[in-house]
Amino acid sequence: MISHTMIVSFPPTIPDADLDQYLQDIEAVMRESGRIGSFAARRHIRVAADDHSPVFAATAIVRIDVEDRAALDAAFAVPGVEELIGRWQARYPYQVVWANHEPF
């Protein structure tokens, strides 16, 4: 089992409804891939120290669990992933970092 954890940072101007839609869109594409075991997304809980982050402060955290490396590669190669990323990047340029790891 591999967990793919993404930390996503949108501009602070993104409306709550749009962030919710982004998370729903990511979940839908991943579930439609048929390659994931589970999906979870949560909003970042902002604190004062976020203003001093050396890279960026998160807006949301997404965790996708897959069976193995092949499933992870396949999930991100399904039709719709590139279009989804391009559409959201055009609306709200965002940054993302991720880590692939064993489940905690």
C-alpha positions as CSV (number, residue, x, y, z in Angstrom):
1,M,0.0,0.0,0.0
2,I,1.2,3.5,-0.9
3,S,-0.2,6.8,0.4
4,H,0.1,9.7,-2.0
5,T,-0.1,12.9,0.2
6,M,-0.5,16.2,-1.6
7,I,-0.1,19.6,0.1
8,V,-1.9,22.2,-2.0
9,S,-1.5,25.9,-1.7
10,F,-4.0,28.2,-3.5
11,P,-3.9,32.0,-3.5
12,P,-5.7,33.4,-0.5
13,T,-8.4,34.8,-2.7
14,I,-9.9,31.4,-3.7
15,P,-13.5,31.3,-2.5
16,D,-14.5,28.4,-0.2
17,A,-17.0,27.1,-2.8
18,D,-14.2,27.0,-5.4
19,L,-11.8,25.2,-3.1
20,D,-14.6,22.7,-2.3
21,Q,-15.2,22.2,-6.0
22,Y,-11.5,21.6,-6.7
23,L,-11.4,18.9,-4.0
24,Q,-14.5,17.3,-5.4
25,D,-13.0,17.4,-8.9
26,I,-9.8,15.7,-7.8
27,E,-11.7,13.0,-5.9
28,A,-14.0,12.3,-8.9
29,V,-11.2,11.9,-11.3
30,M,-9.2,9.7,-8.9
31,R,-12.2,7.5,-8.1
32,E,-13.2,7.2,-11.8
33,S,-9.7,5.9,-12.5
34,G,-10.6,2.7,-10.6
35,R,-7.0,2.6,-9.3
36,I,-7.4,4.1,-5.8
37,G,-8.3,2.4,-2.6
38,S,-9.3,5.5,-0.6
39,F,-9.4,9.3,-0.9
40,A,-9.4,11.9,1.9
41,A,-9.1,15.7,1.7
42,R,-9.1,18.3,4.5
43,R,-8.7,22.0,4.7
44,H,-5.5,23.4,6.3
45,I,-6.1,24.9,9.7
46,R,-4.4,28.3,9.5
47,V,-2.3,29.6,12.4
48,A,-0.2,32.8,12.8
49,A,3.1,30.9,12.0
50,D,1.8,30.2,8.5
51,D,2.8,33.8,7.6
52,H,6.5,32.7,8.1
53,S,6.5,29.5,6.1
54,P,9.7,29.3,4.1
55,V,7.9,27.7,1.1
56,F,4.2,28.2,1.3
57,A,1.3,27.6,3.6
58,A,-1.2,24.9,2.7
59,T,-4.8,25.5,1.7
60,A,-5.7,21.8,1.7
61,I,-4.2,18.3,2.2
62,V,-5.2,15.4,0.0
63,R,-4.4,11.8,0.6
64,I,-4.9,9.1,-2.0
65,D,-4.2,5.4,-1.1
66,V,-3.3,3.0,-3.8
67,E,-2.2,-0.7,-3.9
68,D,1.2,-0.1,-5.4
69,R,3.4,2.1,-7.7
70,A,1.7,0.9,-10.8
71,A,-1.7,1.9,-9.5
72,L,-0.4,5.3,-8.5
73,D,1.2,5.8,-12.0
74,A,-2.1,4.7,-13.6
75,A,-4.3,6.9,-11.5
76,F,-2.4,10.0,-12.6
77,A,-2.4,8.9,-16.3
78,V,-6.1,8.6,-16.7
79,P,-8.0,10.9,-19.1
80,G,-9.1,14.0,-17.4
81,V,-6.2,14.5,-14.9
82,E,-4.2,16.9,-17.2
83,E,-7.4,18.8,-18.2
84,L,-8.4,19.2,-14.5
85,I,-4.9,20.5,-13.5
86,G,-4.8,22.9,-16.4
87,R,-8.3,24.2,-15.8
88,W,-7.6,24.9,-12.1
89,Q,-4.2,26.3,-12.7
90,A,-5.7,28.8,-15.2
91,R,-8.3,29.9,-12.7
92,Y,-6.2,30.0,-9.5
93,P,-2.5,29.3,-10.1
94,Y,-1.6,27.0,-7.2
95,Q,1.4,25.2,-5.9
96,V,1.6,21.6,-4.8
97,V,4.1,19.3,-3.2
98,W,3.6,15.6,-2.5
99,A,5.1,12.6,-0.8
100,N,4.6,9.0,-1.6
101,H,4.9,6.9,1.6
102,E,3.7,3.9,3.5
103,P,0.5,4.6,5.4
104,F,0.9,5.9,8.9
